[in-house]
Amino acid sequence: MAPYPLAVSIPYMKGCRPLTDQEVEEIVQSFTGEYYKRNKAMFILGVKSGFRISEILSLKIGDVVLNGRIADTVHVRRCNMKKKTEGRTIPLNPAAKTALGVWIKQLIEFGFKSHDIYLFRSRKGENKPISRIQAWRIIKEACNVNELQGKVATHSMRKTYANKVYLYFKKQLAEGKPVDPFHLTSKALGHKNINNTDKYLSFLESEIFEAITSI
């Protein structure tokens, strides 16, 4: 069985659905305009980090640049996390590092060099990030261009990350490694309550669906 493609075909899936690898690539190639490097970096960071869109938009240049280079990790401060109980630091995926490097280079060319500049800054205002609504519009436009079906929006980035992490650990388990895919995915998402993780692993419904129909 190939559970990941089935993730996008279950009609009763709640909330935004995750994206397939092909859809991720299609969206990456769809960004255009003056700020396509910004939008591309934001999207790739979203699907490779699992941060919520509000957490992504809170980042400043100094959060991802260390000694003039893209850092190996990215940290979201406690005050910008959903529960505001503690910050979260994760490794930066190579693809995210590359996209961020391209965008930050352009930011510097625009004259924005300070580490206090918001990473995904808006054209409006002295120094503030784009709004969550604008981020939603950016992602929706790319999805519409590719005629993607189903409920796809900014939260699809986090769901895509969750599904990919789960499948990675599930493969390790199949190879005989002593891992718990569900609990490790919960940790990768930064969940304190493991029950919240179930909402992200939506493609598990396809496995249940197949089990029922095969009885």
WOTA-V457217 format. One record per backbone hydrogen bond with DSSP energy under -1.0 kcal/mol. NH is the residue of the N-H (numbers start at 1). CO is the residue of the C=O. E is the energy in kcal/mol with one decimal. If there is no record, write none. Layout:
# WOTA-V457217
[[NH:CO:E] [NH:CO:E]]
This chain:
# WOTA-V457217
[[7:4:-1.5] [8:5:-1.3] [9:6:-1.9] [13:10:-1.3] [17:151:-2.7] [24:20:-2.4] [25:21:-2.1] [26:22:-2.3] [27:23:-2.4] [28:24:-2.4] [29:25:-1.8] [30:27:-1.4] [36:33:-1.5] [39:35:-2.4] [40:36:-2.5] [41:37:-2.1] [42:38:-2.4] [43:39:-2.2] [44:40:-2.6] [45:41:-2.4] [46:42:-1.9] [47:43:-2.2] [48:44:-1.5] [49:45:-1.3] [50:46:-1.6] [56:52:-2.3] [57:53:-2.4] [59:56:-1.4] [61:117:-2.8] [62:115:-2.3] [63:60:-2.1] [64:61:-1.7] [65:61:-1.2] [66:69:-3.4] [69:66:-1.5] [71:64:-3.0] [74:90:-2.5] [76:88:-2.6] [80:77:-1.7] [81:78:-1.6] [88:76:-2.0] [90:74:-2.1] [92:72:-3.2] [97:93:-2.5] [98:94:-2.3] [99:95:-2.2] [100:96:-2.6] [101:97:-2.3] [102:98:-2.0] [103:99:-2.0] [104:100:-3.0] [105:101:-1.8] [106:102:-1.4] [107:103:-2.4] [108:104:-2.4] [109:105:-1.7] [110:106:-1.9] [111:108:-1.2] [112:107:-2.7] [117:114:-1.5] [119:59:-2.3] [122:128:-3.2] [130:120:-2.4] [135:131:-2.3] [136:132:-2.3] [137:133:-2.3] [138:134:-2.3] [139:135:-2.2] [140:136:-2.8] [141:137:-2.5] [142:138:-1.6] [143:139:-2.2] [144:140:-2.8] [145:141:-2.3] [146:142:-1.3] [147:144:-1.3] [148:143:-2.4] [156:153:-1.7] [157:154:-1.6] [159:155:-1.9] [160:156:-2.5] [161:157:-2.0] [162:158:-2.3] [163:159:-2.4] [164:160:-2.3] [165:161:-2.5] [166:162:-2.4] [167:163:-2.4] [168:164:-1.9] [169:165:-2.1] [170:166:-2.5] [171:167:-2.0] [172:168:-1.7] [173:169:-2.3] [174:170:-2.1] [175:171:-1.3] [176:173:-1.7] [177:172:-2.3] [179:177:-2.2] [184:180:-2.5] [185:181:-2.1] [186:182:-2.0] [187:183:-2.0] [188:184:-2.2] [189:185:-1.6] [191:186:-2.2] [196:193:-1.8] [197:194:-1.0] [200:197:-1.5] [201:197:-1.5] [202:200:-1.8] [204:201:-1.6] [205:202:-1.6] [206:203:-1.0] [208:204:-2.0] [209:205:-2.6] [210:206:-2.2] [211:207:-2.2] [212:208:-2.5] [213:209:-2.2] [214:210:-1.3]]
